[in-house]
Amino acid sequence: MSSSAAALAVAPESRIALFDLQRQRARLERDIRRRMDAVLAHGQFILGPEVDELEKQLAAFAGAAHVITVSSGRDALAIALMAMGVKAGDAVFVPAFTFAATAGAVVSVGAEPVFVDVETATFNMDPADLDRAILETAAAGRLVPRVVMPVDLYGLPADYAAIGAVAARHGLKVLADAAQSFGGGIGNRRVGVLAPVSATSFYPTKPLGCYGDGGAVLADDPDVAEQVRMIRSHGRAGTGDEAVVLGLTARLDTLQAAVLLSKLAGFDDELDRRAEIAARYSAALHGAVIVPTVPSGSRSAFALYTIRVPNRDEVRARLDAAGIGTGLFYRLALHQHPAFKAYIGRPLPVSEQMANETLSLPVHPDLTDAEVDRIIAAVLAATG
Ligand SMILES: Cc1ncc(COP(=O)(O)O)c(C=O)c1O
């Protein structure tokens, strides 16, 4: 039987989707509707009171000095880069194994991404390769090394201690692409304070997701925070009509803030459930596949639970036939995308290997234990 014929053999209602936002919606619907109705009633759809309240609650959650919500994760990255003074002629160091938006944000502010390879254990930026990339870029002399932008892939914070040390040695700033990791942390510090500036995403399938596009910048420097606040709203200071700096239309909608306020209330419980599911997978699948490593002291937000298997596409087809939805994050490393071909120039063997071997399993908090068991059995059968 072909895999598509086998897939049809699984009743649609018993398929397990990679993401299932409908179960969460059913759980939270009353509160979300109540909060959205309040926004419809007061009518302040842009920068309404919910946006202010959300920023306060996010700051308290992350322990961050300043939180500025914006229109998406990609916009959060681009605005943070603008606020940090990044411009044409600057080099921004990004891992080669990440979502296209990481490099896209760099290009959109006129700077150039320099790709850095990742570590096999964590999928995150390799500090030793970062050091090499900075030295090579400085020696070539065409670009000025300016910012290091590690990504917390799949929700696991990058190695900020090692990366921060390399960046400091070369006089570079650090901006965390924390699009996938809000809710994660290292030791007693949460994502949002692991780097001087962090950008996150509230895309619907992110651990904390809204019902459209959304994001936030978290910063410890009040001047950077003020710049971000101006840039997201036409470059204006407060309610003034003067464009102080070049700005964008990049605010988070009040309706999205209302959704996020509702979801933030139960976010810690959801993070615990994600971690519990991940631990069950790792205990059961260890040995059959390469399971993700979480360094001791780190906490992943488990936006995705991603295994490595050499015959990834075959395993994926078998899981599909068994009714298990999986995802490829990412099938291409950044330098393999047509849009970023111009920025090749360094060997990136680990990123290419990861793009061929990684496979993400469902890990959303509304999975039942029975479904988790079924996924484990299907992975063992597909890889055995
Ligand atoms: C690593 C990474 N960076 C940036 C983004 C961009 O976020 P958004 O989709 O909210 O623009 C995403 C998510 O999609 C992401 O996964």
The ligand as an SDF file (V2000), in Angstrom:
LIG
                    3D

 16 16  0  0  0  0  0  0  0  0999 V2000
   13.1460   31.6130   14.8130 C   0  0  0  0  0  0  0  0  0  0  0  0
   12.0550   32.5240   14.3240 C   0  0  0  0  0  0  0  0  0  0  0  0
   12.3390   33.8190   14.0880 N   0  0  0  0  0  0  0  0  0  0  0  0
   11.4010   34.6740   13.6690 C   0  0  0  0  0  0  0  0  0  0  0  0
   10.0920   34.2740   13.4800 C   0  0  0  0  0  0  0  0  0  0  0  0
    9.1190   35.2680   12.9630 C   0  0  0  0  0  0  0  0  0  0  0  0
    7.9770   35.3730   13.7630 O   0  0  0  0  0  0  0  0  0  0  0  0
    6.6000   35.8430   13.0830 P   0  0  0  0  0  0  0  0  0  0  0  0
    6.0700   34.6840   12.3190 O   0  0  0  0  0  0  0  0  0  0  0  0
    5.7610   36.2090   14.2620 O   0  0  0  0  0  0  0  0  0  0  0  0
    6.9100   37.0050   12.2300 O   0  0  0  0  0  0  0  0  0  0  0  0
    9.7390   32.9370   13.7220 C   0  0  0  0  0  0  0  0  0  0  0  0
    8.3800   32.4270   13.6170 C   0  0  0  0  0  0  0  0  0  0  0  0
    7.6650   32.2750   12.7720 O   0  0  0  0  0  0  0  0  0  0  0  0
   10.7480   32.0310   14.1360 C   0  0  0  0  0  0  0  0  0  0  0  0
   10.4700   30.7520   14.3480 O   0  0  0  0  0  0  0  0  0  0  0  0
  1  2  1  0
  2  3  1  0
  2 15  2  0
  3  4  2  0
  4  5  1  0
  5  6  1  0
  5 12  2  0
  6  7  1  0
  7  8  1  0
  8  9  2  0
  8 10  1  0
  8 11  1  0
 12 13  1  0
 12 15  1  0
 13 14  2  0
 15 16  1  0
M  END
$$$$
